[in-house]
C-alpha cells in the first residue's frame, strides 16, 4: 500500500489486540469460557450445504455464492477476493469482482502468498464505497486494524479458516510427493474425517489418510514461523466464517454478528442447515501432538508411530477420534500449543506481545503455562459477559 508504515499497526504478528477489535466489530470480546474461547465471538454455529452444490466449488460453494448474492442484490459495489493465476491453478492472485457472474472464477482452493489488501486502495480509487472481502485470518486482522481510516462506507467480511500456508513452489513439491502425475491434480482438501482428498483431471479421486502423508519429507520451514504461531485459525474478526472443521462432511458456518446473519439470510432456501455435532474426545490427540512438536526441535511435527500401526489408527480415527465441533476444538488446542512451543524456542521475546490471553486458556490443561515475562498486560476491565454453553 502507499504507506508501508501501516504494517506496524496492522500486522497480526506484531502486537495483536483481539479483545479490542472483537469489541469494535462484534460489540463485545469473546467470552472467557465455553466455545467462544476456541472460536471467537459468535451468535450461532451451523452445519451447512448449498443445494445443489456449485460446480467447481471446494466444498459446496457457500463462500462464492454469498459473494454472488451481494453483487446480485446490489448490497456491495465490489468483492475483493482471490482467483487463480492463468499459468498456475494453485497460485492465488488478488482480484476485484464487480459482476456476479465472475465470482465463479474465485471457486476452489489456492496455496501461496498474495497481497490481497494491496487492492484496497485500487478499490477506493475506482469509486467503490461498499466493499465485500473474502479472506483468511491474517488478512482480515490487518483489514480490521485499518478499516476506520480506509474511507469506505462499509466493509463486509466473509472469512475462511486457515490451516497454514506456504509458497506456491513448496506446494507443488508437496503435490509431487502425493502423486506421480502432480500436474493432473485439480483439487486437494484436508477433510475433517482425517483424510486428504485428491481429484485428477481424468476424473479419478484418491483419499490419503493424514497419517500416510509424507510430512517427514518436507523441509522444516515448509510452513513459516508466522503460520506455526497463528492465534486465529477461525477468523474471529470476520462477519461470518465459512469453513469445514466442525462440519462432519458438510460446511461449518460461524455467524458472528448481525451482518453475518444477514449474509446467511441472503442464501435463503439455497442452503440446507442443521445443528453441529460433537463426537469423541480430544485430550489424547492433543497430548500426542504436543509431544511430537516438542520432539521436532522447531520443524514439522515428528511421528514415531510404526508403519504397521498407521493403517489401523487411520481406520480408527474417523470412527472414534474427535469429530465435528470436537475435531475443531482439537485443532484449535493444537494450534495454541504449537504457538507457545515455537515462540519459546525461536522468538521468546515476542511471546508477551503475540500471544493473546485466550491462547493460554486453551493450553493450560496440557501443562503449558506462562512465566512472568511471557504474559501480555492485563486487558482493561470489561462489562459482564454471557458465557455460552459448550455446543
C-alpha positions in Angstrom: 0.0 0.0 0.0 1.0 3.6 -0.3 2.1 3.9 3.3 4.3 0.9 4.3 4.4 2.1 7.9 0.8 0.8 8.3 2.2 -2.6 8.7 3.4 -1.7 12.2 -0.2 -1.2 13.3 -1.9 -3.7 11.1 0.1 -6.9 11.3 -1.3 -9.7 13.4 2.2 -11.0 14.2 3.5 -7.8 15.8 1.2 -6.8 18.7 -2.4 -8.0 18.1 -5.3 -6.7 20.1 -8.1 -9.2 19.7 -10.2 -8.1 22.6 -10.2 -4.5 21.3 -11.0 -5.4 17.7 -13.6 -8.0 18.7 -15.4 -5.4 20.8 -15.4 -2.9 17.9 -16.6 -5.5 15.3 -18.9 -7.6 17.3 -19.9 -5.3 20.2 -18.1 -7.4 22.8 -15.0 -9.6 23.1 -15.2 -13.3 23.2 -16.4 -14.9 26.4 -13.8 -16.2 28.8 -15.3 -19.7 29.0 -17.1 -22.1 26.6 -16.7 -22.4 22.9 -16.0 -18.7 22.3 -12.6 -19.3 23.8 -11.9 -21.6 20.9 -13.8 -20.0 18.0 -14.2 -16.3 18.9 -17.5 -14.3 19.4 -20.5 -15.9 17.6 -24.3 -15.8 17.6 -24.7 -19.3 16.2 -22.9 -22.1 14.6 -24.4 -24.4 12.0 -23.6 -27.2 9.5 -24.5 -26.1 6.0 -24.6 -27.3 2.4 -25.5 -25.3 -0.7 -28.2 -27.2 -2.7 -27.3 -28.0 -5.3 -23.6 -27.7 -4.8 -21.9 -25.3 -7.2 -19.8 -26.9 -9.9 -16.1 -26.5 -9.3 -16.5 -25.4 -5.6 -14.1 -26.5 -3.0 -17.0 -27.8 -0.8 -20.5 -26.8 -1.9 -19.8 -23.2 -2.9 -21.3 -21.2 0.0 -18.5 -18.6 0.1 -18.6 -17.6 -3.5 -22.4 -17.8 -3.6 -22.5 -15.2 -0.8 -20.3 -13.0 -2.9 -22.6 -13.5 -5.9 -25.7 -12.7 -3.9 -24.1 -9.5 -2.5 -23.5 -8.3 -6.1 -26.8 -9.6 -7.4 -28.7 -7.6 -4.7 -26.5 -4.5 -5.1 -25.6 -4.8 -1.5 -21.9 -4.1 -2.4 -20.1 -2.4 -5.3 -17.3 -5.0 -5.5 -15.9 -8.2 -3.9 -12.2 -8.4 -3.1 -11.1 -12.0 -3.3 -8.6 -14.4 -4.9 -8.6 -16.2 -8.2 -6.1 -18.4 -9.9 -3.0 -17.3 -11.9 -3.7 -18.0 -15.6 -0.5 -20.0 -15.7 -0.8 -21.9 -12.4 -4.2 -23.0 -11.0 -2.7 -23.2 -7.5 -1.2 -19.7 -7.4 -3.5 -17.0 -5.8 -4.0 -13.7 -7.5 -6.0 -10.8 -5.9 -8.9 -9.6 -7.9 -11.8 -7.1 -7.6 -15.0 -8.6 -8.9 -17.9 -6.3 -9.8 -20.1 -8.7 -11.9 -21.8 -11.6 -10.0 -21.2 -14.0 -12.9 -17.4 -13.6 -12.4 -17.5 -15.0 -8.9 -17.3 -18.5 -10.3 -13.7 -17.7 -11.2 -12.9 -17.5 -7.5 -14.1 -21.0 -6.6 -11.6 -23.5 -5.3 -8.5 -23.5 -3.1 -5.3 -21.7 -3.8 -2.0 -22.1 -1.9 0.6 -19.4 -1.7 1.1 -15.8 -0.7 -0.7 -12.9 -2.4 -1.1 -9.2 -1.5 -4.9 -9.2 -1.3 -5.1 -5.9 0.7 -3.0 -4.1 -1.8 -6.2 -3.8 -3.9 -8.0 -1.8 -1.1 -6.6 1.4 -2.5 -7.4 0.3 -6.0 -11.0 -0.3 -5.0 -11.2 3.1 -3.2 -9.7 4.9 -6.2 -12.2 3.2 -8.5 -15.0 4.7 -6.5 -16.2 1.6 -4.8 -17.8 2.6 -1.5 -19.3 -0.6 -0.3 -16.8 -3.5 -0.3 -17.0 -7.2 0.5 -13.8 -9.0 1.3 -13.3 -12.8 1.3 -10.0 -13.6 3.0 -8.0 -15.6 5.5 -7.4 -14.5 9.2 -4.1 -12.6 8.9 -5.5 -10.6 6.1 -8.7 -9.9 8.0 -6.8 -8.8 11.1 -4.9 -6.2 9.0 -8.1 -5.1 7.3 -9.9 -4.6 10.6 -7.0 -2.7 12.1 -7.1 -0.2 9.3 -10.8 -0.3 8.4 -11.7 3.0 10.1 -9.2 5.0 8.1 -9.7 3.5 4.7 -12.7 5.7 3.7 -15.2 3.0 2.7 -18.9 3.4 3.5 -19.0 -0.3 4.6 -16.8 -3.4 4.5 -18.4 -6.8 4.7 -16.1 -9.7 5.6 -16.6 -13.3 4.7 -13.8 -15.2 6.4 -12.4 -18.6 5.8 -10.4 -20.5 8.4 -6.7 -21.0 7.7 -4.8 -24.2 8.1 -1.2 -23.0 7.5 0.2 -21.5 4.3 3.3 -21.9 2.3 4.8 -20.7 -1.0 3.2 -22.0 -4.2 6.5 -23.6 -5.1 6.6 -25.5 -1.9 3.0 -26.6 -2.5 4.0 -28.0 -5.9 6.7 -30.0 -4.2 4.1 -31.4 -1.8 1.8 -32.4 -4.7 4.7 -34.2 -6.3 5.2 -36.3 -3.2 1.5 -37.2 -3.2 1.2 -38.4 -6.9 3.3 -39.4 -9.8 1.4 -37.1 -12.0 1.0 -33.9 -9.9 0.2 -31.6 -12.8 -3.0 -33.5 -13.3 -4.2 -32.8 -9.7 -7.2 -30.4 -9.9 -8.4 -30.5 -6.3 -6.9 -31.0 -2.8 -8.7 -30.8 0.5 -7.8 -31.6 4.1 -11.1 -33.1 5.4 -12.4 -33.4 8.9 -12.5 -37.2 8.5 -8.7 -37.4 8.8 -8.1 -37.8 5.0 -6.8 -35.6 2.2 -8.9 -35.9 -0.9 -7.3 -35.5 -4.3 -9.1 -35.2 -7.6 -7.5 -35.5 -11.0 -8.2 -34.1 -14.5 -9.2 -37.6 -15.8 -11.9 -37.9 -13.1 -10.0 -40.1 -10.6 -10.3 -39.5 -6.9 -7.9 -40.6 -4.2 -8.2 -40.3 -0.4 -5.0 -40.3 1.7 -5.1 -40.8 5.5 -3.4 -38.0 7.4 -1.0 -40.5 8.9 0.2 -41.5 5.5 1.1 -38.0 4.3 4.8 -37.5 3.5 5.3 -34.9 6.2 8.8 -36.2 7.1 9.9 -35.4 3.5 9.1 -31.7 3.8 11.6 -29.1 4.8 11.4 -28.0 8.5 10.5 -24.4 7.3 7.8 -25.6 4.8 5.4 -23.5 6.9 6.8 -20.2 8.0 7.0 -19.3 11.7 4.1 -16.9 11.3 1.8 -19.8 10.3 3.2 -22.0 13.0 2.4 -19.4 15.6 -1.0 -18.2 14.3 -3.6 -17.5 17.0 -6.7 -17.0 14.8 -7.4 -20.1 12.8 -11.2 -19.4 12.8 -11.1 -15.9 11.5 -12.7 -14.3 14.6 -12.9 -10.8 13.1 -15.0 -11.8 10.1 -18.7 -11.2 10.0 -19.3 -14.9 9.1 -16.7 -17.7 8.9 -17.2 -20.4 6.3 -15.1 -23.5 6.9 -15.2 -27.2 7.4 -13.6 -28.2 10.7 -16.8 -28.6 12.6 -18.9 -29.7 9.7 -18.7 -33.5 9.7 -19.0 -33.9 5.9 -20.6 -30.5 5.4 -19.5 -26.9 5.7 -19.4 -25.2 9.1 -20.6 -21.7 9.4 -19.9 -19.4 12.4 -22.3 -16.4 12.3 -20.6 -13.8 14.4 -22.8 -10.7 14.3 -25.9 -9.2 12.7 -24.2 -8.6 9.4 -23.1 -12.2 9.4 -26.7 -13.3 9.9 -27.8 -11.1 7.0 -25.2 -12.8 4.8 -26.6 -16.2 5.6 -30.1 -14.9 5.1 -29.1 -13.9 1.5 -28.9 -17.6 0.6 -32.5 -18.3 1.6 -33.6 -21.8 0.6 -30.4 -22.4 -1.4 -28.7 -23.6 1.8 -29.6 -26.5 4.0 -28.8 -26.0 7.7 -28.5 -28.4 10.6 -27.1 -28.4 14.1 -23.4 -29.1 14.6 -22.4 -32.5 16.1 -19.6 -33.1 18.6 -18.2 -36.6 19.0 -15.2 -38.2 20.5 -12.6 -36.9 22.9 -9.7 -34.6 22.1 -7.3 -34.8 25.0 -5.1 -37.8 23.9 -4.8 -36.5 20.4 -3.7 -33.0 21.6 -1.2 -34.5 24.1 0.3 -36.7 21.4 0.6 -33.7 19.0 2.3 -31.6 21.7 4.9 -34.4 22.3 5.6 -34.6 18.5 6.0 -30.8 18.2 8.4 -30.7 21.1 10.5 -33.6 19.6 10.6 -31.8 16.2 13.0 -29.2 17.5 11.4 -26.4 15.6 10.4 -28.2 12.4 7.2 -30.0 11.4 5.8 -32.5 14.0 7.5 -35.8 14.0 5.6 -39.1 14.0 7.1 -42.0 15.9 4.3 -44.5 15.0 5.5 -47.8 13.5 4.4 -48.2 9.8 2.4 -51.3 10.6 0.2 -49.4 13.1 -0.7 -46.5 10.9 -3.3 -48.3 8.8 -5.0 -49.4 12.0 -5.1 -45.9 13.5 -6.1 -44.4 10.2 -9.1 -46.7 10.2 -10.0 -45.9 13.8 -9.6 -42.1 13.7 -12.7 -41.2 11.6 -14.7 -43.6 13.7 -13.5 -43.0 17.3 -11.4 -39.8 17.2 -12.7 -36.2 17.7 -15.3 -35.3 15.1 -17.5 -32.3 14.4 -17.0 -29.5 16.9 -14.7 -31.7 19.0 -12.4 -32.0 15.9 -12.4 -28.2 15.6 -11.6 -27.8 19.3 -8.8 -30.3 18.9 -7.2 -28.3 16.0 -7.5 -25.0 18.0 -5.8 -26.5 21.0 -3.1 -28.0 18.8 -2.5 -24.6 17.2 -2.4 -22.8 20.5 0.2 -25.3 21.8 2.2 -25.0 18.6 2.2 -21.2 19.0 3.6 -21.4 22.6 6.2 -24.1 21.8 7.6 -22.5 18.6 7.8 -19.0 20.0 9.5 -20.2 23.2 12.1 -21.9 21.0 12.6 -19.3 18.3 11.3 -15.9 19.4 10.8 -15.9 23.2 10.9 -12.1 23.4 7.8 -11.9 21.2 5.6 -14.1 23.3 4.4 -11.2 25.5 3.1 -9.2 22.6 2.0 -12.0 20.2 0.0 -14.4 22.4 -3.5 -13.3 23.5 -4.8 -14.4 26.9 -7.3 -16.9 25.4 -4.5 -18.9 23.9 -3.1 -19.5 27.4 -6.5 -20.7 28.4 -6.5 -23.3 25.7 -3.1 -24.8 26.5 -3.4 -24.7 30.3 -5.0 -28.2 30.6 -1.8 -29.6 29.0 0.7 -28.0 31.4 1.7 -25.1 29.2 1.6 -22.1 31.5 3.2 -18.7 31.1 6.1 -17.5 33.1 6.1 -13.9 34.2 7.8 -12.3 31.2 5.6 -14.3 28.7 2.3 -12.7 29.7 0.8 -9.7 28.0 -0.5 -6.8 30.0 -3.9 -7.4 31.6 -6.9 -6.4 29.5 -9.0 -3.4 30.6 -11.9 -4.2 32.8 -14.9 -5.5 30.8 -18.6 -5.5 31.4 -20.1 -8.7 32.4 -20.4 -11.2 29.6 -22.7 -14.1 29.0 -20.9 -17.5 28.8 -22.4 -19.7 26.1 -22.6 -23.4 26.9 -20.5 -25.9 25.0 -22.4 -26.8 21.9 
